[in-house]
Amino acid sequence: MQLIKIGTLTVAVGALAITAACTTPDSADHSSAPAGPPSTHVSNAPVADPVVMSEGSDRTASRTASDWATYADHVMVVTVVGEIRQPASKKEIERGKGLVGRTVKLRVDKVLWSAPDAPQPAPTSLNLSAAGWIFNNHNGAVGERKIALRDASRLEEGHTYIKAVEWMDDPCFDDAKRGTWEGLGSGDTIPFDAGVLGTGEFEGRAQTLDQLGAKWRVNATEAHTLRGQIAGEPAAALVADLKAAAPRPEGYKPLECDLSDR
């Protein structure tokens, strides 16, 4: 499960443990932002306001071909076909600030690679928790902004990606079919609009291959990641890298049963 922390607010979004407080790109007036409080309807309208960036640490390593070969069960071409807003808590609405969760609906267009020991066949569709929105109705201003994880795709409706996923058994049941699909971390997704690796949505904004390539080249860490090295190449090059990669022993403990939220 991902936890995005913004100041003293925390929201669960999937496969990262995000502990660093985020920063906004500017101090723009929230009075021009879309009105709140948050609702539960499916929203297709674009949000023009600057994206609030968050930072954190990955649940598993996800930056290299070896990371993907170690933790991923399947690597797939997926398209975001819908999103659902999850309601803020009653307490957050009453105090006028909080976080709105989001579930994205992914259509699996193609399976590119599967681990030889994958415990479940690749899904044909899946729903994943994703970063949503932050709202603040204080000081007479009513508005909300999108949240995105720094150096990662937000997973926006209408965009296509290559994504690595892992099957996580439900530790509360002795049933191999009980579990969920999860991402690996912030490096488990590569924009793939129009069939071009490195073209598409990143950090909540649509970007060209030249824009993302330039961004990744100036970032010394990103330049050595699978995503940075594969930009502009065909999907077959990614598959070849995964087939050649040597998986490592998985470096995390199995989940423990927790029935507190059931």
Residue frames as qw, qx, qy, qz and C-alpha x, y, z in Angstrom:
[[0.000, 0.888, 0.460, 0.000, 0.00, 0.00, 0.00],
 [0.397, 0.384, -0.024, 0.834, 1.26, 3.51, -0.82],
 [0.290, -0.792, -0.421, 0.334, 1.06, 6.25, 1.74],
 [0.336, 0.553, 0.082, 0.758, 1.40, 9.81, 0.50],
 [0.395, -0.644, -0.422, 0.501, 2.06, 12.28, 3.28],
 [0.211, 0.620, 0.171, 0.736, 1.39, 15.96, 2.73],
 [0.228, -0.562, 0.309, -0.732, 2.15, 17.93, 5.84],
 [0.343, -0.166, 0.785, -0.489, 0.08, 16.13, 8.47],
 [0.797, 0.258, 0.112, -0.534, -2.26, 14.48, 5.95],
 [0.205, -0.305, 0.905, 0.213, -1.79, 10.92, 4.75],
 [0.786, 0.301, 0.015, -0.539, -3.53, 8.96, 2.00],
 [0.636, -0.149, 0.742, 0.149, -3.17, 5.34, 0.93],
 [0.559, 0.638, -0.189, -0.494, -2.49, 4.89, -2.79],
 [0.902, 0.349, -0.219, -0.126, -0.85, 1.52, -3.39],
 [0.945, 0.035, -0.172, 0.275, 2.74, 0.23, -3.47],
 [0.411, 0.491, -0.323, 0.697, 4.89, 2.96, -1.89],
 [0.498, -0.667, -0.418, 0.365, 5.58, 4.07, 1.65],
 [0.299, 0.624, 0.077, 0.718, 5.75, 7.82, 1.06],
 [0.535, -0.596, -0.435, 0.412, 6.91, 9.70, 4.12],
 [0.327, -0.106, 0.021, 0.939, 8.38, 12.99, 2.90],
 [0.221, 0.729, 0.402, -0.509, 6.13, 16.05, 2.92],
 [0.530, 0.484, 0.472, 0.512, 5.42, 17.33, -0.57],
 [0.121, -0.470, -0.016, 0.874, 5.86, 20.83, -1.92],
 [0.492, 0.749, 0.433, -0.099, 3.74, 22.81, -4.33],
 [0.608, 0.305, 0.248, 0.690, 5.29, 24.44, -7.40],
 [0.068, 0.387, 0.005, 0.919, 3.95, 27.85, -6.41],
 [0.013, 0.311, 0.682, -0.662, 1.55, 29.58, -4.04],
 [0.144, -0.259, -0.540, -0.788, -1.25, 30.17, -6.55],
 [0.435, -0.065, 0.310, -0.843, -4.63, 31.41, -5.31],
 [0.130, 0.135, 0.982, -0.022, -6.86, 28.41, -4.64],
 [0.398, 0.470, 0.403, -0.677, -9.95, 30.49, -5.30],
 [0.491, 0.497, -0.392, -0.598, -9.59, 29.83, -9.03],
 [0.004, -0.178, 0.981, 0.070, -9.38, 26.05, -8.54],
 [0.474, -0.277, -0.699, -0.459, -12.32, 23.66, -9.12],
 [0.505, -0.495, 0.200, -0.678, -14.88, 23.81, -6.32],
 [0.301, 0.024, -0.925, 0.232, -15.01, 21.31, -3.46],
 [0.487, -0.488, 0.722, -0.060, -15.66, 19.51, -1.19],
 [0.087, 0.270, -0.888, -0.362, -14.79, 16.24, -2.90],
 [0.805, 0.097, 0.102, -0.577, -17.45, 13.91, -4.31],
 [0.616, -0.181, 0.765, 0.054, -17.53, 10.26, -5.35],
 [0.743, 0.601, 0.172, -0.238, -18.50, 10.65, -9.02],
 [0.759, 0.079, 0.365, 0.534, -16.28, 9.58, -11.93],
 [0.045, 0.888, -0.034, -0.457, -14.48, 12.70, -13.16],
 [0.757, 0.343, 0.336, 0.443, -13.24, 13.13, -16.71],
 [0.154, 0.978, 0.048, 0.129, -12.61, 16.87, -16.56],
 [0.680, 0.284, -0.273, 0.618, -8.96, 17.98, -16.76],
 [0.457, -0.819, -0.189, 0.290, -7.51, 19.89, -13.84],
 [0.485, 0.774, -0.046, 0.405, -5.60, 22.96, -15.02],
 [0.388, -0.882, 0.237, -0.122, -4.00, 23.88, -11.70],
 [0.259, 0.613, -0.732, 0.145, -0.35, 23.01, -10.98],
 [0.862, -0.159, -0.478, -0.051, 0.18, 19.49, -9.72],
 [0.489, -0.744, 0.385, -0.245, 1.17, 19.05, -6.07],
 [0.659, 0.394, -0.634, 0.096, 4.30, 16.91, -6.03],
 [0.771, -0.556, 0.241, -0.198, 4.96, 14.32, -3.32],
 [0.376, 0.573, -0.722, 0.096, 8.04, 12.26, -2.57],
 [0.816, -0.377, 0.304, -0.315, 8.67, 8.94, -0.89],
 [0.148, -0.455, 0.872, 0.101, 10.35, 5.55, -0.83],
 [0.648, 0.131, -0.573, -0.484, 9.42, 2.51, -2.90],
 [0.878, -0.272, 0.241, -0.312, 7.90, -0.64, -1.44],
 [0.879, -0.045, 0.354, 0.315, 10.29, -2.64, -3.62],
 [0.238, -0.457, 0.454, 0.727, 13.14, -1.73, -5.94],
 [0.583, 0.623, 0.511, -0.107, 11.73, -0.76, -9.33],
 [0.094, 0.862, -0.203, -0.454, 14.36, 1.20, -11.24],
 [0.015, 0.525, -0.763, -0.376, 16.31, -1.38, -13.23],
 [0.715, 0.153, -0.546, -0.409, 15.66, -4.37, -15.47],
 [0.374, 0.089, -0.868, 0.313, 16.99, -6.57, -12.68],
 [0.262, 0.043, 0.536, -0.802, 14.48, -5.01, -10.25],
 [0.688, 0.170, -0.132, -0.693, 11.61, -5.77, -12.62],
 [0.658, 0.186, -0.717, -0.135, 12.84, -9.32, -13.24],
 [0.170, 0.101, -0.825, 0.529, 13.13, -9.86, -9.48],
 [0.222, 0.200, 0.604, -0.739, 9.77, -8.54, -8.28],
 [0.548, 0.262, -0.146, -0.781, 7.39, -8.35, -11.25],
 [0.598, 0.129, 0.788, -0.074, 5.17, -11.26, -12.22],
 [0.518, 0.591, 0.545, 0.292, 3.99, -9.59, -15.43],
 [0.122, -0.412, 0.145, 0.891, 4.95, -6.58, -17.54],
 [0.336, 0.584, 0.732, 0.098, 2.03, -5.33, -19.58],
 [0.028, 0.192, 0.260, 0.946, 0.88, -2.58, -21.91],
 [0.061, -0.590, -0.746, 0.303, -2.05, -0.92, -20.14],
 [0.002, 0.424, 0.254, 0.869, -4.40, 1.96, -20.89],
 [0.050, 0.246, 0.616, -0.747, -6.23, 3.95, -18.23],
 [0.115, -0.386, -0.712, -0.575, -9.91, 3.74, -19.18],
 [0.418, -0.733, -0.353, -0.405, -11.50, 5.28, -16.11],
 [0.268, 0.173, -0.601, 0.733, -11.02, 6.68, -12.63],
 [0.487, -0.671, -0.517, -0.213, -13.18, 6.82, -9.54],
 [0.027, -0.584, 0.379, -0.717, -12.86, 9.38, -6.79],
 [0.554, -0.331, -0.726, 0.236, -12.84, 7.96, -3.29],
 [0.270, -0.871, -0.207, -0.354, -14.53, 10.15, -0.68],
 [0.171, 0.467, -0.541, 0.678, -12.56, 12.05, 1.91],
 [0.333, -0.310, -0.815, 0.357, -13.29, 11.15, 5.50],
 [0.232, -0.838, -0.454, -0.193, -16.08, 12.92, 7.34],
 [0.536, -0.674, -0.099, 0.499, -13.49, 14.40, 9.71],
 [0.430, -0.075, 0.329, 0.837, -11.46, 15.87, 6.83],
 [0.037, 0.599, 0.538, 0.592, -14.56, 17.38, 5.20],
 [0.384, -0.839, -0.380, 0.059, -15.61, 18.95, 8.51],
 [0.499, -0.624, 0.058, 0.598, -12.21, 20.55, 9.06],
 [0.389, 0.881, 0.024, -0.270, -12.10, 21.78, 5.47],
 [0.254, 0.721, -0.624, -0.161, -8.90, 20.14, 4.29],
 [0.771, -0.184, 0.605, -0.082, -7.79, 16.66, 3.43],
 [0.027, -0.356, 0.804, 0.476, -7.11, 14.16, 0.71],
 [0.809, 0.297, 0.111, -0.494, -9.31, 12.54, -1.92],
 [0.530, -0.236, 0.783, 0.224, -8.28, 9.05, -2.99],
 [0.583, 0.512, -0.296, -0.557, -8.50, 7.71, -6.53],
 [0.705, -0.031, 0.703, 0.084, -8.89, 4.29, -8.13],
 [0.318, 0.539, -0.476, -0.618, -7.78, 3.92, -11.74],
 [0.869, 0.211, 0.412, -0.172, -9.22, 1.30, -14.09],
 [0.046, -0.583, 0.674, 0.452, -6.60, -0.26, -16.37],
 [0.904, 0.357, 0.066, -0.228, -7.29, -2.21, -19.54],
 [0.549, -0.423, 0.631, 0.349, -4.53, -4.70, -20.33],
 [0.588, 0.667, -0.192, -0.415, -3.73, -4.32, -24.02],
 [0.797, 0.404, -0.444, 0.064, -0.84, -6.76, -24.22],
 [0.780, -0.573, 0.224, 0.108, 1.35, -8.91, -21.97],
 [0.409, 0.804, -0.432, 0.012, 4.99, -8.30, -22.89],
 [0.376, 0.376, -0.787, 0.313, 6.80, -10.48, -20.34],
 [0.793, -0.493, -0.058, -0.353, 5.94, -12.89, -17.54],
 [0.219, -0.592, 0.747, -0.208, 8.10, -14.37, -14.82],
 [0.479, 0.126, -0.850, -0.182, 8.56, -18.13, -15.18],
 [0.259, -0.219, -0.862, 0.376, 7.24, -18.62, -11.64],
 [0.295, -0.217, -0.016, -0.930, 4.35, -16.12, -11.78],
 [0.171, 0.108, 0.887, -0.414, 1.75, -17.40, -9.27],
 [0.453, 0.601, 0.531, -0.390, -1.23, -16.12, -11.29],
 [0.490, 0.427, 0.511, 0.563, -1.83, -15.58, -15.02],
 [0.118, -0.022, 0.032, 0.992, -1.77, -11.98, -16.19],
 [0.265, 0.571, 0.600, -0.494, -5.06, -10.13, -15.68],
 [0.328, 0.514, 0.566, 0.555, -7.09, -8.73, -18.56],
 [0.096, -0.766, -0.086, -0.630, -7.97, -5.64, -16.52],
 [0.559, -0.314, -0.567, 0.518, -7.26, -4.36, -13.04],
 [0.192, -0.916, -0.143, -0.322, -8.02, -1.55, -10.64],
 [0.637, 0.007, -0.365, 0.679, -5.19, 0.15, -8.79],
 [0.284, -0.878, -0.252, 0.290, -5.14, 2.79, -6.10],
 [0.541, 0.401, 0.094, 0.733, -3.45, 5.96, -7.29],
 [0.207, -0.252, -0.263, 0.908, -2.65, 9.45, -6.08],
 [0.098, 0.734, 0.662, 0.116, -5.74, 11.65, -6.09],
 [0.082, 0.736, 0.121, 0.661, -6.30, 15.20, -4.92],
 [0.337, -0.270, -0.526, 0.733, -5.67, 17.52, -1.97],
 [0.089, -0.745, -0.412, -0.517, -8.31, 20.05, -0.96],
 [0.325, -0.244, -0.431, 0.806, -8.24, 23.05, 1.36],
 [0.057, -0.740, -0.533, -0.407, -11.30, 25.22, 1.98],
 [0.445, -0.590, -0.331, 0.586, -9.72, 27.58, 4.50],
 [0.200, -0.402, 0.071, 0.890, -9.46, 31.38, 4.36],
 [0.475, 0.602, 0.183, -0.615, -12.51, 31.67, 2.13],
 [0.337, 0.495, -0.653, -0.464, -10.85, 29.80, -0.73],
 [0.846, 0.047, 0.466, -0.254, -12.39, 26.59, -1.98],
 [0.576, 0.638, -0.445, -0.251, -10.33, 24.37, -4.21],
 [0.885, -0.232, 0.397, 0.078, -8.40, 21.20, -4.86],
 [0.282, 0.733, -0.561, -0.261, -5.32, 20.13, -6.76],
 [0.948, 0.162, -0.272, -0.034, -4.04, 16.90, -8.22],
 [0.539, -0.661, 0.519, 0.060, -1.32, 14.98, -6.38],
 [0.857, 0.436, -0.272, 0.026, 1.47, 13.21, -8.27],
 [0.812, -0.462, 0.184, 0.305, 4.55, 11.36, -7.14],
 [0.081, 0.855, -0.410, -0.308, 7.78, 13.00, -8.20],
 [0.068, 0.472, -0.832, -0.285, 9.63, 11.09, -10.97],
 [0.268, 0.169, 0.947, -0.045, 6.63, 8.86, -11.65],
 [0.230, -0.269, -0.585, -0.730, 3.53, 8.66, -13.82],
 [0.382, -0.048, 0.446, -0.808, 0.27, 9.59, -12.12],
 [0.143, 0.253, 0.944, 0.156, -1.78, 7.23, -14.36],
 [0.296, 0.357, 0.094, -0.881, -4.13, 9.57, -16.22],
 [0.650, 0.434, 0.587, -0.212, -7.23, 8.52, -18.11],
 [0.624, 0.766, 0.023, -0.152, -6.69, 8.08, -21.85],
 [0.115, 0.774, -0.621, -0.049, -2.93, 7.49, -21.59],
 [0.972, 0.088, -0.216, -0.009, -1.08, 4.23, -22.25],
 [0.267, -0.761, 0.574, -0.140, 1.82, 2.84, -20.22],
 [0.737, 0.134, -0.657, 0.089, 4.03, -0.17, -19.79],
 [0.490, -0.616, 0.334, -0.519, 3.59, -1.33, -16.21],
 [0.432, 0.168, -0.864, 0.197, 5.15, -4.02, -14.05],
 [0.660, -0.447, 0.073, -0.600, 2.86, -5.68, -11.49],
 [0.183, 0.226, -0.916, 0.277, 3.27, -8.26, -8.75],
 [0.669, -0.411, -0.501, -0.363, 0.70, -10.63, -7.26],
 [0.069, -0.375, 0.647, -0.660, 0.42, -10.24, -3.49],
 [0.455, -0.299, -0.838, -0.048, -1.22, -13.16, -1.65],
 [0.482, -0.648, 0.001, -0.590, -3.75, -12.25, 1.00],
 [0.232, 0.321, -0.821, 0.411, -1.98, -13.36, 4.21],
 [0.495, -0.124, 0.492, -0.705, -5.31, -13.82, 5.99],
 [0.887, 0.204, 0.128, -0.394, -6.40, -16.70, 3.76],
 [0.457, -0.314, 0.791, 0.257, -4.82, -20.00, 2.83],
 [0.655, 0.589, 0.471, -0.040, -6.00, -19.63, -0.75],
 [0.497, -0.138, 0.392, 0.762, -3.63, -18.94, -3.64],
 [0.174, 0.561, 0.555, 0.588, -6.40, -17.15, -5.53],
 [0.268, -0.909, -0.311, 0.070, -7.01, -14.62, -2.75],
 [0.538, -0.333, 0.086, 0.770, -4.83, -11.57, -3.24],
 [0.263, 0.913, 0.155, -0.270, -4.31, -8.40, -5.24],
 [0.689, 0.426, 0.112, 0.576, -2.19, -7.03, -8.05],
 [0.304, -0.883, -0.028, 0.356, 0.19, -4.29, -6.96],
 [0.497, 0.809, -0.225, 0.219, 2.77, -2.11, -8.63],
 [0.793, -0.018, -0.326, 0.514, 6.40, -2.28, -7.53],
 [0.371, -0.595, -0.163, 0.694, 7.10, 1.38, -6.85],
 [0.197, 0.823, 0.030, -0.532, 7.60, 4.72, -8.57],
 [0.027, 0.543, -0.659, -0.519, 9.83, 3.22, -11.28],
 [0.461, 0.115, 0.880, 0.013, 7.43, 0.46, -12.36],
 [0.472, 0.730, 0.472, -0.144, 5.71, 2.49, -15.09],
 [0.321, -0.200, 0.426, 0.822, 6.95, 3.81, -18.45],
 [0.452, 0.588, 0.133, -0.657, 4.84, 6.20, -20.56],
 [0.376, -0.004, 0.834, 0.404, 3.89, 4.51, -23.84],
 [0.472, 0.662, 0.268, -0.516, 1.52, 6.74, -25.80],
 [0.615, 0.687, -0.228, -0.311, 1.40, 5.99, -29.56],
 [0.986, 0.076, -0.020, 0.146, 3.59, 2.94, -28.95],
 [0.450, 0.654, -0.334, 0.508, 6.67, 5.04, -28.11],
 [0.708, -0.419, -0.410, 0.394, 8.56, 4.32, -24.88],
 [0.384, -0.272, -0.162, 0.867, 9.01, 7.57, -22.99],
 [0.125, -0.216, -0.300, -0.921, 6.12, 9.47, -24.58],
 [0.442, -0.548, -0.657, -0.269, 3.02, 10.32, -22.57],
 [0.442, -0.815, -0.058, -0.371, 1.95, 11.30, -19.07],
 [0.670, 0.002, -0.480, 0.567, 4.60, 11.80, -16.41],
 [0.213, -0.195, -0.444, 0.848, 4.17, 13.62, -13.08],
 [0.202, 0.646, 0.589, -0.442, 0.59, 14.45, -14.06],
 [0.278, 0.739, -0.147, -0.595, 1.45, 16.15, -17.36],
 [0.862, 0.428, 0.250, 0.105, 1.50, 14.91, -20.96],
 [0.202, -0.783, 0.435, 0.395, 5.07, 15.12, -22.26],
 [0.758, 0.581, -0.261, -0.142, 6.84, 14.34, -25.52],
 [0.940, -0.021, -0.085, 0.329, 9.79, 11.99, -25.91],
 [0.442, 0.542, -0.182, 0.691, 12.10, 15.00, -26.27],
 [0.355, -0.717, 0.152, -0.581, 10.75, 16.57, -23.08],
 [0.890, -0.431, 0.100, -0.113, 11.00, 13.41, -21.02],
 [0.874, 0.222, -0.116, 0.417, 14.30, 12.41, -22.57],
 [0.227, 0.656, -0.242, 0.678, 15.79, 15.77, -21.64],
 [0.586, -0.649, 0.168, -0.456, 14.38, 15.49, -18.13],
 [0.970, -0.233, 0.051, 0.044, 15.81, 12.03, -17.63],
 [0.747, 0.411, -0.170, 0.494, 19.23, 12.86, -19.14],
 [0.053, 0.693, -0.297, 0.655, 19.88, 15.76, -16.76],
 [0.729, -0.527, 0.248, -0.359, 18.93, 13.63, -13.76],
 [0.163, 0.545, -0.822, 0.026, 22.02, 11.54, -13.04],
 [0.437, -0.066, 0.834, -0.330, 20.02, 8.93, -11.14],
 [0.715, 0.452, 0.319, -0.427, 17.24, 8.66, -13.70],
 [0.445, 0.673, -0.492, -0.328, 19.68, 8.42, -16.62],
 [0.097, 0.350, -0.931, 0.032, 20.82, 5.02, -15.35],
 [0.588, 0.106, 0.636, -0.488, 17.36, 3.61, -14.76],
 [0.411, 0.259, 0.834, 0.261, 15.57, 1.21, -17.08],
 [0.271, 0.835, 0.447, -0.171, 13.12, 3.97, -17.96],
 [0.005, -0.870, 0.231, 0.436, 15.85, 6.45, -18.85],
 [0.292, -0.375, 0.766, 0.432, 17.88, 3.98, -20.88],
 [0.371, 0.309, 0.855, 0.189, 14.95, 2.56, -22.85],
 [0.267, 0.728, 0.248, -0.581, 13.32, 5.87, -23.87],
 [0.367, 0.651, -0.361, -0.558, 12.75, 6.02, -27.60],
 [0.014, -0.240, 0.950, 0.200, 13.35, 2.29, -28.12],
 [0.641, -0.135, -0.510, -0.557, 10.69, -0.18, -29.28],
 [0.768, -0.425, 0.236, -0.417, 8.93, -2.34, -26.70],
 [0.958, 0.152, -0.228, 0.089, 10.93, -5.33, -27.99],
 [0.392, 0.542, -0.496, 0.553, 14.08, -3.75, -26.59],
 [0.469, -0.490, 0.407, -0.612, 12.52, -3.64, -23.13],
 [0.968, -0.082, 0.030, -0.235, 11.51, -7.30, -23.40],
 [0.781, 0.389, -0.382, 0.304, 15.06, -8.22, -24.44],
 [0.036, 0.574, -0.523, 0.629, 16.45, -6.41, -21.39],
 [0.714, -0.356, 0.304, -0.520, 14.06, -8.27, -19.08],
 [0.984, 0.110, -0.128, -0.051, 14.93, -11.63, -20.58],
 [0.632, 0.453, -0.425, 0.463, 18.64, -10.91, -20.13],
 [0.252, -0.669, 0.361, -0.599, 18.28, -9.56, -16.58],
 [0.481, 0.008, -0.834, 0.271, 19.29, -11.72, -13.63],
 [0.552, -0.679, -0.223, -0.429, 16.64, -11.78, -10.88],
 [0.140, 0.400, -0.683, 0.595, 17.82, -11.44, -7.28],
 [0.287, -0.379, -0.836, 0.275, 16.40, -12.86, -4.05],
 [0.196, -0.768, -0.340, -0.506, 13.41, -10.77, -3.03],
 [0.360, 0.194, -0.488, 0.771, 14.39, -8.38, -0.29],
 [0.383, -0.333, 0.192, -0.840, 11.25, -7.92, 1.78],
 [0.180, 0.014, 0.912, -0.369, 9.28, -9.89, 4.33],
 [0.149, -0.411, -0.812, -0.387, 5.90, -11.47, 3.50],
 [0.337, -0.443, -0.024, -0.831, 2.83, -9.51, 4.55],
 [0.045, -0.102, -0.879, 0.464, 1.19, -10.29, 7.87],
 [0.169, -0.586, -0.736, -0.293, -2.54, -10.67, 8.33],
 [0.012, -0.115, -0.329, 0.937, -4.27, -7.50, 9.45],
 [0.075, -0.541, -0.805, -0.233, -8.06, -7.62, 9.90],
 [0.128, -0.441, -0.395, 0.796, -8.38, -4.18, 11.49],
 [0.234, 0.329, -0.169, -0.899, -9.83, -2.58, 8.36],
 [0.271, -0.089, -0.849, -0.445, -12.18, -5.45, 7.38]]
